[in-house]
Amino acid sequence: DAVDVEEYRIEYDVDRVIEAVREAGLPERIGLRLRNGR
């Protein structure tokens, strides 16, 4: 069975998301991965 996958890139405020990650009590490395694009 074949599966079709489409990728979309969207712009977002990385610093704001990193702060939300911190405020949620998640490990800081998760937010930093977003900044590095990984």
N, CA and C atoms as a LAMMPS dump frame, in Angstrom:
ITEM: TIMESTEP
0
ITEM: NUMBER OF ATOMS
114
ITEM: BOX BOUNDS ff ff ff
-5.0000000000000000e+02 5.0000000000000000e+02
-5.0000000000000000e+02 5.0000000000000000e+02
-5.0000000000000000e+02 5.0000000000000000e+02
ITEM: ATOMS id mol type element x y z
1 1 1 N 0.831 -1.185 0
2 1 2 C 0 0 0
3 1 3 C 0.873 1.244 0
4 2 1 N 0.587 2.164 -0.883
5 2 2 C 1.345 3.408 -0.989
6 2 3 C 0.776 4.454 -0.037
7 3 1 N 1.661 5.303 0.422
8 3 2 C 1.264 6.407 1.296
9 3 3 C 1.82 7.692 0.703
10 4 1 N 0.984 8.694 0.558
11 4 2 C 1.431 10.006 0.091
12 4 3 C 1.652 10.917 1.284
13 5 1 N 2.785 11.612 1.277
14 5 2 C 3.114 12.531 2.367
15 5 3 C 3.467 13.877 1.764
16 6 1 N 2.893 14.932 2.307
17 6 2 C 3.238 16.284 1.888
18 6 3 C 3.8 17.029 3.081
19 7 1 N 4.907 17.726 2.867
20 7 2 C 5.507 18.523 3.931
21 7 3 C 5.204 19.989 3.683
22 8 1 N 4.913 20.696 4.76
23 8 2 C 4.644 22.125 4.687
24 8 3 C 5.552 22.835 5.672
25 9 1 N 6.09 23.953 5.272
26 9 2 C 6.871 24.789 6.18
27 9 3 C 6.052 26.043 6.465
28 10 1 N 5.991 26.38 7.735
29 10 2 C 5.275 27.588 8.113
30 10 3 C 6.2 28.452 8.959
31 11 1 N 5.996 29.743 8.881
32 11 2 C 6.774 30.657 9.706
33 11 3 C 6.115 30.777 11.069
34 12 1 N 6.949 30.862 12.109
35 12 2 C 6.435 31.068 13.454
36 12 3 C 7.509 31.742 14.283
37 13 1 N 7.095 32.337 15.379
38 13 2 C 7.996 33.056 16.279
39 13 3 C 8.721 32.04 17.163
40 14 1 N 9.936 31.699 16.783
41 14 2 C 10.692 30.656 17.478
42 14 3 C 10.902 31.02 18.939
43 15 1 N 11.259 32.258 19.22
44 15 2 C 11.508 32.656 20.609
45 15 3 C 10.253 32.504 21.466
46 16 1 N 9.122 32.828 20.895
47 16 2 C 7.856 32.689 21.637
48 16 3 C 7.553 31.213 21.929
49 17 1 N 7.806 30.36 20.964
50 17 2 C 7.569 28.93 21.162
51 17 3 C 8.541 28.363 22.192
52 18 1 N 9.803 28.784 22.143
53 18 2 C 10.79 28.325 23.125
54 18 3 C 10.352 28.727 24.53
55 19 1 N 9.844 29.933 24.673
56 19 2 C 9.357 30.385 25.981
57 19 3 C 8.162 29.545 26.431
58 20 1 N 7.272 29.215 25.508
59 20 2 C 6.116 28.382 25.849
60 20 3 C 6.562 26.984 26.278
61 21 1 N 7.605 26.474 25.653
62 21 2 C 8.153 25.166 26.037
63 21 3 C 8.658 25.235 27.471
64 22 1 N 9.396 26.299 27.786
65 22 2 C 9.897 26.491 29.158
66 22 3 C 8.747 26.585 30.154
67 23 1 N 7.756 27.406 29.826
68 23 2 C 6.621 27.61 30.729
69 23 3 C 5.831 26.323 30.955
70 24 1 N 5.852 25.432 29.973
71 24 2 C 5.144 24.159 30.103
72 24 3 C 5.928 23.159 30.942
73 25 1 N 7.146 23.547 31.335
74 25 2 C 7.962 22.662 32.157
75 25 3 C 8.688 21.582 31.375
76 26 1 N 8.725 21.747 30.064
77 26 2 C 9.426 20.773 29.228
78 26 3 C 10.922 21.075 29.22
79 27 1 N 11.737 20.081 28.908
80 27 2 C 13.184 20.299 28.876
81 27 3 C 13.569 21.384 27.865
82 28 1 N 14.501 22.235 28.259
83 28 2 C 14.915 23.346 27.397
84 28 3 C 15.46 22.858 26.061
85 29 1 N 16.053 21.675 26.052
86 29 2 C 16.633 21.163 24.803
87 29 3 C 15.578 21.01 23.706
88 30 1 N 14.329 20.802 24.106
89 30 2 C 13.263 20.683 23.106
90 30 3 C 13.098 22.008 22.367
91 31 1 N 13.055 23.098 23.109
92 31 2 C 12.939 24.409 22.476
93 31 3 C 14.147 24.751 21.639
94 32 1 N 15.322 24.404 22.124
95 32 2 C 16.548 24.711 21.389
96 32 3 C 16.626 23.926 20.081
97 33 1 N 16.051 22.759 20.057
98 33 2 C 16.028 21.986 18.809
99 33 3 C 15.244 22.736 17.734
100 34 1 N 14.21 23.444 18.142
101 34 2 C 13.436 24.223 17.173
102 34 3 C 14.29 25.322 16.56
103 35 1 N 15.091 25.968 17.396
104 35 2 C 15.955 27.034 16.889
105 35 3 C 16.972 26.474 15.893
106 36 1 N 17.461 25.266 16.162
107 36 2 C 18.459 24.649 15.288
108 36 3 C 17.835 23.953 14.083
109 37 1 N 16.514 23.864 14.072
110 37 2 C 15.835 23.236 12.943
111 37 3 C 15.963 21.73 12.913
112 38 1 N 16.064 21.126 14.093
113 38 2 C 16.211 19.658 14.154
114 38 3 C 15.132 19.049 15.003
